[in-house]
Amino acid sequence: MHPSTEPIIAVRGLRHTYGEGAFVREVLHGIDVDLRAGEIAIIMGHSGSGKTTFLTLVSALRAVQTGSVRVAGQELHGATDAALTTARREIGFIFQKHNLIGALTARQNVQMAVLIDRPADSAAAADALLAQVGLRGHEHKRPRELSGGQQQRVAIARALARRPRVIMADEPTASLDAQTGREIIDFIQSLARTEGCAVMIVTHDSRILDVADRILTLDDGRMIETDAIFERLADELAELFAGLPQVFAYFPEDGPPRLAEYQPLRRQFAAATEALNKRASDHVRLRLKPEAAHRADALQQMLAAVRSLEALLCEFAGHLRSAPPDLQRGTGHSLQLALETVLLTAADALRTRDPEDIDLLARIASDRSEAMKRLRDAPSLRPGTTSASDAAWHDALFALTNDFARLIHLHGQIAHFLTEMRRR
């Protein structure tokens, strides 16, 4: 299920303080954030950064002091107790310690939540919820008879009892081993997709970041957002690009080009880049934010540059292997080594998207481009050759240097679009 365009949770200008008089300390500094149906937001931050305060405010568990918090259309700032209760009914809570009642069975723990709305068939409803989270046959067991992962599944079943539109999870994997934690997170992700729940997860566990649509980092009371879907698209592009230097393996020095082997890989590369392009467009349409559109536009232009680069790289390799032998061994070999260096630099910049790596790529692309212009404009006649043989040699040199200069220009474009992608 795709995220809805209308936010279920809308936060604007949220501030919160603790203490009084000279001891007042503001822990949240004007936070703005939205959360839509089917969307998963992971909140990270060091201890004391305001994560729990933020979670309790948007969960209607703490009074909003300054700013606006709307849950399913209900404004929480200044809301009555009855309005806050109504808002809480739209939210299912999953806690780190499960908070199950030890004297009750799994069925009875879930029934406690079901009884509020469905007293007549609470047992059957509880059993259906337990089956939904994979605990059919465990209804009669008490918490001490269940594993940590099973206890967390009971807690999830309880959270789903009132069919909430929002799931709030506070460190849901903290007390679980890696495999069980992964299973719980995958299940929460499936809820977001199949039930259309908006999910907000507070965690320190970096192993679960891959399920996030957005990563919200609280740093000293300020929210910094990372578009997780976009970052995954950029990561996939970096992975595709990292394979480009392998092109030269299909144009060996001691034999004919292995085009029959290479063509299927080219088709796979074209299909993969086209799929990335479509997903970037779909992401912009769903997010409907100007900054998402700007970054996706930069990514799509970079995809076009990478597709052109792959085709031109193949052309360069073909020209290199058809050049006169002495040109292959001399200038041609130097150009190939230089190109491989630039490709590796670009692969690093695409992978890290770090400003220093991007700047290095831009500087290398500029330096190589100027060098190729000088080489291409050098006198054509070589000592000890005829005009006819030298013309063929020079034509081959021009083809190689022209390809190289165009490839370097495309690397410069990649550096430019990487810089644009970093803009917020």
CORDACOR-V25235 format. One record per residue. N is the residue number from 0. RES is the residue in one small letter. PSI is psi as a letter, one per 30 degrees, with the letter a starting at -180 (NA if undefined). OMEGA is omega as a letter, one per 40 degrees, with the letter a starting at -180 (none if undefined). D_CENTER is the distance of its C-alpha to the mean C-alpha in Angstrom with 1 decimal. Layout:
n=N res=RES psi=PSI omega=OMEGA d_center=D_CENTER
n=N res=RES psi=PSI omega=OMEGA d_center=D_CENTER
//
This chain:
n=0 res=m psi=k omega=i d_center=17.7
n=1 res=h psi=k omega=i d_center=15.8
n=2 res=p psi=k omega=i d_center=15.4
n=3 res=s psi=l omega=i d_center=18.7
n=4 res=t psi=f omega=i d_center=19.3
n=5 res=e psi=k omega=a d_center=21.5
n=6 res=p psi=k omega=i d_center=20.1
n=7 res=i psi=e omega=i d_center=21.7
n=8 res=i psi=k omega=i d_center=21.2
n=9 res=a psi=j omega=a d_center=21.9
n=10 res=v psi=k omega=i d_center=22.5
n=11 res=r psi=k omega=i d_center=24.3
n=12 res=g psi=h omega=a d_center=25.9
n=13 res=l psi=k omega=i d_center=25.8
n=14 res=r psi=l omega=i d_center=28.0
n=15 res=h psi=k omega=a d_center=29.6
n=16 res=t psi=l omega=i d_center=32.3
n=17 res=y psi=l omega=i d_center=34.2
n=18 res=g psi=l omega=a d_center=37.9
n=19 res=e psi=l omega=i d_center=40.8
n=20 res=g psi=b omega=a d_center=42.8
n=21 res=a psi=f omega=a d_center=42.3
n=22 res=f psi=g omega=i d_center=39.8
n=23 res=v psi=k omega=i d_center=37.3
n=24 res=r psi=k omega=i d_center=33.7
n=25 res=e psi=k omega=a d_center=30.8
n=26 res=v psi=f omega=i d_center=27.7
n=27 res=l psi=k omega=a d_center=25.4
n=28 res=h psi=i omega=i d_center=25.7
n=29 res=g psi=i omega=a d_center=25.1
n=30 res=i psi=k omega=i d_center=21.7
n=31 res=d psi=k omega=i d_center=20.4
n=32 res=v psi=k omega=i d_center=17.6
n=33 res=d psi=l omega=i d_center=17.5
n=34 res=l psi=k omega=a d_center=16.3
n=35 res=r psi=l omega=i d_center=17.0
n=36 res=a psi=k omega=i d_center=18.2
n=37 res=g psi=g omega=a d_center=15.8
n=38 res=e psi=k omega=i d_center=12.9
n=39 res=i psi=k omega=i d_center=11.6
n=40 res=a psi=k omega=i d_center=11.3
n=41 res=i psi=k omega=i d_center=11.5
n=42 res=i psi=k omega=i d_center=14.1
n=43 res=m psi=l omega=i d_center=14.7
n=44 res=g psi=l omega=a d_center=17.6
n=45 res=h psi=l omega=i d_center=20.8
n=46 res=s psi=k omega=a d_center=23.9
n=47 res=g psi=g omega=a d_center=25.6
n=48 res=s psi=f omega=i d_center=22.7
n=49 res=g psi=g omega=a d_center=23.4
n=50 res=k psi=e omega=a d_center=20.9
n=51 res=t psi=e omega=i d_center=23.7
n=52 res=t psi=e omega=i d_center=25.6
n=53 res=f psi=e omega=a d_center=22.8
n=54 res=l psi=e omega=a d_center=22.3
n=55 res=t psi=e omega=i d_center=26.1
n=56 res=l psi=e omega=a d_center=26.5
n=57 res=v psi=f omega=i d_center=24.1
n=58 res=s psi=g omega=a d_center=25.6
n=59 res=a psi=g omega=i d_center=29.0
n=60 res=l psi=f omega=a d_center=30.3
n=61 res=r psi=k omega=a d_center=31.1
n=62 res=a psi=k omega=i d_center=32.8
n=63 res=v psi=k omega=a d_center=31.0
n=64 res=q psi=e omega=a d_center=33.0
n=65 res=t psi=k omega=i d_center=31.6
n=66 res=g psi=a omega=a d_center=29.2
n=67 res=s psi=k omega=i d_center=28.1
n=68 res=v psi=j omega=i d_center=26.2
n=69 res=r psi=k omega=i d_center=26.4
n=70 res=v psi=j omega=a d_center=25.7
n=71 res=a psi=h omega=i d_center=26.3
n=72 res=g psi=f omega=a d_center=28.4
n=73 res=q psi=k omega=i d_center=30.4
n=74 res=e psi=k omega=a d_center=30.8
n=75 res=l psi=f omega=a d_center=30.9
n=76 res=h psi=j omega=a d_center=32.5
n=77 res=g psi=g omega=a d_center=36.2
n=78 res=a psi=l omega=i d_center=35.8
n=79 res=t psi=l omega=i d_center=38.7
n=80 res=d psi=e omega=i d_center=38.6
n=81 res=a psi=e omega=i d_center=38.8
n=82 res=a psi=e omega=i d_center=35.9
n=83 res=l psi=e omega=i d_center=33.7
n=84 res=t psi=e omega=i d_center=34.8
n=85 res=t psi=e omega=i d_center=33.8
n=86 res=a psi=e omega=a d_center=30.3
n=87 res=r psi=f omega=i d_center=30.0
n=88 res=r psi=f omega=i d_center=30.9
n=89 res=e psi=f omega=a d_center=27.6
n=90 res=i psi=k omega=i d_center=25.7
n=91 res=g psi=k omega=a d_center=25.5
n=92 res=f psi=k omega=i d_center=25.2
n=93 res=i psi=k omega=a d_center=24.0
n=94 res=f psi=l omega=a d_center=25.3
n=95 res=q psi=e omega=a d_center=24.9
n=96 res=k psi=g omega=i d_center=28.6
n=97 res=h psi=e omega=a d_center=28.8
n=98 res=n psi=h omega=i d_center=31.9
n=99 res=l psi=l omega=i d_center=33.9
n=100 res=i psi=j omega=a d_center=37.6
n=101 res=g psi=f omega=a d_center=39.2
n=102 res=a psi=f omega=a d_center=42.4
n=103 res=l psi=l omega=i d_center=40.8
n=104 res=t psi=l omega=i d_center=39.5
n=105 res=a psi=e omega=i d_center=36.0
n=106 res=r psi=e omega=a d_center=37.5
n=107 res=q psi=e omega=i d_center=39.3
n=108 res=n psi=e omega=i d_center=36.2
n=109 res=v psi=e omega=i d_center=34.4
n=110 res=q psi=e omega=a d_center=37.7
n=111 res=m psi=e omega=i d_center=37.9
n=112 res=a psi=e omega=a d_center=35.0
n=113 res=v psi=e omega=a d_center=36.3
n=114 res=l psi=f omega=a d_center=39.8
n=115 res=i psi=e omega=a d_center=39.0
n=116 res=d psi=f omega=a d_center=38.5
n=117 res=r psi=i omega=a d_center=39.9
n=118 res=p psi=e omega=a d_center=42.9
n=119 res=a psi=e omega=a d_center=44.7
n=120 res=d psi=h omega=a d_center=42.3
n=121 res=s psi=e omega=a d_center=40.2
n=122 res=a psi=e omega=i d_center=40.7
n=123 res=a psi=e omega=i d_center=39.7
n=124 res=a psi=e omega=i d_center=36.6
n=125 res=a psi=e omega=i d_center=35.6
n=126 res=d psi=e omega=i d_center=36.2
n=127 res=a psi=e omega=i d_center=34.0
n=128 res=l psi=e omega=i d_center=31.1
n=129 res=l psi=e omega=i d_center=31.6
n=130 res=a psi=e omega=a d_center=31.7
n=131 res=q psi=e omega=a d_center=28.4
n=132 res=v psi=g omega=i d_center=26.7
n=133 res=g psi=g omega=a d_center=28.6
n=134 res=l psi=g omega=i d_center=31.6
n=135 res=r psi=k omega=a d_center=34.4
n=136 res=g psi=f omega=i d_center=37.5
n=137 res=h psi=g omega=a d_center=36.4
n=138 res=e psi=e omega=a d_center=37.6
n=139 res=h psi=f omega=a d_center=40.7
n=140 res=k psi=k omega=i d_center=39.2
n=141 res=r psi=l omega=a d_center=39.0
n=142 res=p psi=e omega=a d_center=36.0
n=143 res=r psi=f omega=i d_center=37.8
n=144 res=e psi=g omega=a d_center=38.0
n=145 res=l psi=l omega=i d_center=34.3
n=146 res=s psi=l omega=i d_center=31.6
n=147 res=g psi=e omega=i d_center=28.9
n=148 res=g psi=e omega=i d_center=26.4
n=149 res=q psi=e omega=i d_center=29.1
n=150 res=q psi=e omega=i d_center=29.9
n=151 res=q psi=e omega=i d_center=26.3
n=152 res=r psi=e omega=i d_center=26.5
n=153 res=v psi=e omega=i d_center=29.7
n=154 res=a psi=e omega=i d_center=28.1
n=155 res=i psi=e omega=i d_center=25.4
n=156 res=a psi=e omega=i d_center=28.3
n=157 res=r psi=e omega=a d_center=30.1
n=158 res=a psi=f omega=a d_center=27.1
n=159 res=l psi=f omega=a d_center=27.1
n=160 res=a psi=e omega=a d_center=30.9
n=161 res=r psi=g omega=a d_center=31.0
n=162 res=r psi=i omega=a d_center=28.3
n=163 res=p psi=l omega=i d_center=26.1
n=164 res=r psi=f omega=a d_center=23.7
n=165 res=v psi=k omega=i d_center=21.6
n=166 res=i psi=k omega=i d_center=20.8
n=167 res=m psi=j omega=a d_center=20.7
n=168 res=a psi=k omega=a d_center=20.1
n=169 res=d psi=j omega=a d_center=21.2
n=170 res=e psi=h omega=a d_center=20.3
n=171 res=p psi=f omega=a d_center=20.7
n=172 res=t psi=g omega=a d_center=20.2
n=173 res=a psi=e omega=a d_center=22.2
n=174 res=s psi=g omega=a d_center=25.5
n=175 res=l psi=l omega=i d_center=24.3
n=176 res=d psi=l omega=a d_center=24.1
n=177 res=a psi=e omega=a d_center=20.9
n=178 res=q psi=e omega=a d_center=21.6
n=179 res=t psi=e omega=i d_center=22.8
n=180 res=g psi=e omega=i d_center=19.9
n=181 res=r psi=e omega=i d_center=17.5
n=182 res=e psi=e omega=a d_center=19.9
n=183 res=i psi=e omega=a d_center=19.9
n=184 res=i psi=e omega=i d_center=16.2
n=185 res=d psi=e omega=i d_center=16.0
n=186 res=f psi=e omega=i d_center=19.0
n=187 res=i psi=e omega=i d_center=17.6
n=188 res=q psi=e omega=i d_center=14.6
n=189 res=s psi=e omega=i d_center=17.4
n=190 res=l psi=e omega=i d_center=19.3
n=191 res=a psi=e omega=a d_center=16.7
n=192 res=r psi=e omega=a d_center=16.6
n=193 res=t psi=e omega=a d_center=20.4
n=194 res=e psi=f omega=a d_center=22.0
n=195 res=g psi=g omega=i d_center=19.9
n=196 res=c psi=k omega=i d_center=19.6
n=197 res=a psi=k omega=a d_center=17.4
n=198 res=v psi=k omega=i d_center=16.2
n=199 res=m psi=k omega=a d_center=16.0
n=200 res=i psi=k omega=i d_center=15.7
n=201 res=v psi=k omega=a d_center=17.1
n=202 res=t psi=l omega=i d_center=16.6
n=203 res=h psi=f omega=a d_center=17.0
n=204 res=d psi=j omega=a d_center=15.7
n=205 res=s psi=f omega=a d_center=12.7
n=206 res=r psi=f omega=a d_center=13.1
n=207 res=i psi=g omega=a d_center=11.7
n=208 res=l psi=f omega=a d_center=8.3
n=209 res=d psi=f omega=a d_center=6.9
n=210 res=v psi=f omega=a d_center=8.6
n=211 res=a psi=k omega=i d_center=7.2
n=212 res=d psi=e omega=i d_center=6.8
n=213 res=r psi=k omega=i d_center=7.4
n=214 res=i psi=j omega=a d_center=8.4
n=215 res=l psi=j omega=a d_center=12.0
n=216 res=t psi=k omega=i d_center=14.0
n=217 res=l psi=k omega=a d_center=17.7
n=218 res=d psi=j omega=a d_center=19.6
n=219 res=d psi=h omega=i d_center=23.3
n=220 res=g psi=g omega=i d_center=23.2
n=221 res=r psi=k omega=a d_center=20.7
n=222 res=m psi=k omega=i d_center=17.3
n=223 res=i psi=k omega=a d_center=14.5
n=224 res=e psi=k omega=i d_center=11.4
n=225 res=t psi=k omega=i d_center=7.9
n=226 res=d psi=j omega=a d_center=6.0
n=227 res=a psi=e omega=i d_center=2.8
n=228 res=i psi=e omega=i d_center=3.7
n=229 res=f psi=e omega=i d_center=5.0
n=230 res=e psi=e omega=i d_center=3.5
n=231 res=r psi=e omega=i d_center=3.5
n=232 res=l psi=e omega=i d_center=6.5
n=233 res=a psi=e omega=i d_center=7.7
n=234 res=d psi=e omega=i d_center=7.7
n=235 res=e psi=e omega=i d_center=9.6
n=236 res=l psi=e omega=i d_center=11.8
n=237 res=a psi=e omega=i d_center=12.6
n=238 res=e psi=e omega=i d_center=13.6
n=239 res=l psi=e omega=a d_center=15.8
n=240 res=f psi=e omega=a d_center=17.3
n=241 res=a psi=f omega=i d_center=18.2
n=242 res=g psi=f omega=a d_center=20.7
n=243 res=l psi=e omega=i d_center=22.6
n=244 res=p psi=f omega=i d_center=25.3
n=245 res=q psi=f omega=i d_center=26.4
n=246 res=v psi=e omega=a d_center=28.1
n=247 res=f psi=f omega=i d_center=31.1
n=248 res=a psi=f omega=a d_center=31.8
n=249 res=y psi=g omega=i d_center=32.8
n=250 res=f psi=i omega=a d_center=35.3
n=251 res=p psi=l omega=i d_center=37.4
n=252 res=e psi=e omega=a d_center=40.3
n=253 res=d psi=g omega=i d_center=42.8
n=254 res=g psi=l omega=a d_center=42.3
n=255 res=p psi=l omega=i d_center=41.3
n=256 res=p psi=k omega=i d_center=37.8
n=257 res=r psi=i omega=a d_center=36.0
n=258 res=l psi=e omega=a d_center=34.8
n=259 res=a psi=e omega=i d_center=35.2
n=260 res=e psi=e omega=a d_center=32.6
n=261 res=y psi=e omega=a d_center=30.2
n=262 res=q psi=e omega=i d_center=30.3
n=263 res=p psi=e omega=i d_center=28.3
n=264 res=l psi=e omega=i d_center=25.5
n=265 res=r psi=e omega=i d_center=25.6
n=266 res=r psi=e omega=i d_center=25.4
n=267 res=q psi=e omega=i d_center=22.4
n=268 res=f psi=e omega=i d_center=20.7
n=269 res=a psi=e omega=a d_center=21.7
n=270 res=a psi=e omega=a d_center=20.5
n=271 res=a psi=e omega=i d_center=17.0
n=272 res=t psi=e omega=i d_center=16.6
n=273 res=e psi=e omega=i d_center=18.2
n=274 res=a psi=e omega=i d_center=15.8
n=275 res=l psi=e omega=i d_center=12.8
n=276 res=n psi=e omega=i d_center=14.9
n=277 res=k psi=e omega=a d_center=15.7
n=278 res=r psi=e omega=i d_center=12.2
n=279 res=a psi=e omega=i d_center=11.5
n=280 res=s psi=e omega=i d_center=14.9
n=281 res=d psi=e omega=a d_center=14.4
n=282 res=h psi=e omega=i d_center=11.3
n=283 res=v psi=e omega=a d_center=13.7
n=284 res=r psi=e omega=a d_center=16.5
n=285 res=l psi=e omega=a d_center=15.0
n=286 res=r psi=e omega=i d_center=13.7
n=287 res=l psi=h omega=i d_center=17.0
n=288 res=k psi=k omega=a d_center=16.3
n=289 res=p psi=e omega=a d_center=17.9
n=290 res=e psi=e omega=i d_center=15.2
n=291 res=a psi=e omega=i d_center=12.6
n=292 res=a psi=e omega=a d_center=15.5
n=293 res=h psi=e omega=a d_center=16.2
n=294 res=r psi=e omega=i d_center=12.9
n=295 res=a psi=e omega=i d_center=12.7
n=296 res=d psi=e omega=i d_center=16.3
n=297 res=a psi=e omega=i d_center=15.9
n=298 res=l psi=e omega=a d_center=13.3
n=299 res=q psi=e omega=i d_center=15.8
n=300 res=q psi=e omega=i d_center=18.7
n=301 res=m psi=e omega=i d_center=17.2
n=302 res=l psi=e omega=i d_center=16.8
n=303 res=a psi=e omega=i d_center=20.5
n=304 res=a psi=e omega=a d_center=21.5
n=305 res=v psi=e omega=i d_center=20.0
n=306 res=r psi=e omega=i d_center=21.8
n=307 res=s psi=e omega=a d_center=24.9
n=308 res=l psi=e omega=i d_center=24.6
n=309 res=e psi=e omega=i d_center=24.5
n=310 res=a psi=e omega=a d_center=27.6
n=311 res=l psi=e omega=i d_center=29.4
n=312 res=l psi=e omega=i d_center=28.7
n=313 res=c psi=e omega=i d_center=30.5
n=314 res=e psi=e omega=i d_center=33.3
n=315 res=f psi=e omega=a d_center=33.7
n=316 res=a psi=e omega=i d_center=34.0
n=317 res=g psi=e omega=i d_center=36.6
n=318 res=h psi=e omega=a d_center=38.5
n=319 res=l psi=e omega=a d_center=38.5
n=320 res=r psi=f omega=i d_center=40.0
n=321 res=s psi=f omega=a d_center=42.6
n=322 res=a psi=l omega=i d_center=43.7
n=323 res=p psi=k omega=a d_center=47.0
n=324 res=p psi=e omega=a d_center=46.9
n=325 res=d psi=e omega=i d_center=47.6
n=326 res=l psi=e omega=i d_center=44.9
n=327 res=q psi=e omega=a d_center=42.4
n=328 res=r psi=f omega=a d_center=43.5
n=329 res=g psi=c omega=a d_center=43.7
n=330 res=t psi=e omega=a d_center=41.6
n=331 res=g psi=e omega=i d_center=39.4
n=332 res=h psi=e omega=i d_center=38.4
n=333 res=s psi=e omega=i d_center=37.7
n=334 res=l psi=e omega=i d_center=35.5
n=335 res=q psi=e omega=i d_center=33.5
n=336 res=l psi=e omega=i d_center=33.0
n=337 res=a psi=e omega=a d_center=32.0
n=338 res=l psi=e omega=i d_center=29.5
n=339 res=e psi=e omega=i d_center=28.0
n=340 res=t psi=e omega=i d_center=27.6
n=341 res=v psi=e omega=i d_center=25.8
n=342 res=l psi=e omega=i d_center=23.5
n=343 res=l psi=e omega=i d_center=22.6
n=344 res=t psi=e omega=i d_center=22.1
n=345 res=a psi=e omega=i d_center=19.8
n=346 res=a psi=e omega=i d_center=17.8
n=347 res=d psi=e omega=a d_center=17.5
n=348 res=a psi=e omega=i d_center=16.6
n=349 res=l psi=e omega=a d_center=13.8
n=350 res=r psi=e omega=a d_center=12.5
n=351 res=t psi=e omega=a d_center=12.9
n=352 res=r psi=h omega=i d_center=12.8
n=353 res=d psi=k omega=a d_center=15.6
n=354 res=p psi=e omega=a d_center=18.4
n=355 res=e psi=e omega=i d_center=21.0
n=356 res=d psi=e omega=i d_center=19.7
n=357 res=i psi=e omega=i d_center=19.3
n=358 res=d psi=e omega=i d_center=22.8
n=359 res=l psi=e omega=i d_center=24.2
n=360 res=l psi=e omega=a d_center=23.1
n=361 res=a psi=e omega=a d_center=24.6
n=362 res=r psi=e omega=i d_center=27.8
n=363 res=i psi=e omega=i d_center=28.2
n=364 res=a psi=e omega=i d_center=27.8
n=365 res=s psi=e omega=a d_center=30.4
n=366 res=d psi=e omega=a d_center=32.8
n=367 res=r psi=e omega=a d_center=32.7
n=368 res=s psi=e omega=i d_center=33.2
n=369 res=e psi=e omega=i d_center=36.3
n=370 res=a psi=e omega=a d_center=37.7
n=371 res=m psi=e omega=i d_center=37.4
n=372 res=k psi=e omega=i d_center=39.3
n=373 res=r psi=e omega=i d_center=42.1
n=374 res=l psi=e omega=a d_center=42.3
n=375 res=r psi=f omega=a d_center=42.4
n=376 res=d psi=g omega=a d_center=45.2
n=377 res=a psi=l omega=i d_center=47.3
n=378 res=p psi=k omega=a d_center=50.8
n=379 res=s psi=f omega=a d_center=50.8
n=380 res=l psi=k omega=i d_center=53.9
n=381 res=r psi=k omega=i d_center=53.9
n=382 res=p psi=k omega=i d_center=57.1
n=383 res=g psi=g omega=i d_center=59.2
n=384 res=t psi=l omega=i d_center=57.7
n=385 res=t psi=l omega=i d_center=59.0
n=386 res=s psi=e omega=a d_center=57.7
n=387 res=a psi=e omega=a d_center=56.7
n=388 res=s psi=e omega=i d_center=54.8
n=389 res=d psi=e omega=i d_center=53.2
n=390 res=a psi=e omega=i d_center=52.1
n=391 res=a psi=e omega=i d_center=50.2
n=392 res=w psi=e omega=a d_center=48.7
n=393 res=h psi=e omega=i d_center=47.7
n=394 res=d psi=e omega=i d_center=46.2
n=395 res=a psi=e omega=i d_center=44.0
n=396 res=l psi=e omega=a d_center=43.1
n=397 res=f psi=e omega=i d_center=42.2
n=398 res=a psi=e omega=a d_center=40.0
n=399 res=l psi=e omega=a d_center=38.1
n=400 res=t psi=e omega=i d_center=37.8
n=401 res=n psi=e omega=i d_center=36.9
n=402 res=d psi=e omega=a d_center=34.0
n=403 res=f psi=e omega=a d_center=32.9
n=404 res=a psi=e omega=i d_center=33.1
n=405 res=r psi=e omega=i d_center=31.0
n=406 res=l psi=e omega=i d_center=28.4
n=407 res=i psi=e omega=i d_center=28.4
n=408 res=h psi=e omega=i d_center=28.1
n=409 res=l psi=e omega=i d_center=25.0
n=410 res=h psi=e omega=i d_center=23.5
n=411 res=g psi=e omega=i d_center=24.5
n=412 res=q psi=e omega=i d_center=22.7
n=413 res=i psi=e omega=i d_center=19.5
n=414 res=a psi=e omega=i d_center=20.0
n=415 res=h psi=e omega=a d_center=20.8
n=416 res=f psi=e omega=i d_center=17.8
n=417 res=l psi=e omega=i d_center=15.5
n=418 res=t psi=e omega=i d_center=17.5
n=419 res=e psi=e omega=i d_center=17.1
n=420 res=m psi=f omega=a d_center=13.3
n=421 res=r psi=f omega=a d_center=13.7
n=422 res=r psi=k omega=i d_center=16.0
n=423 res=r psi=NA omega=none d_center=15.4
//
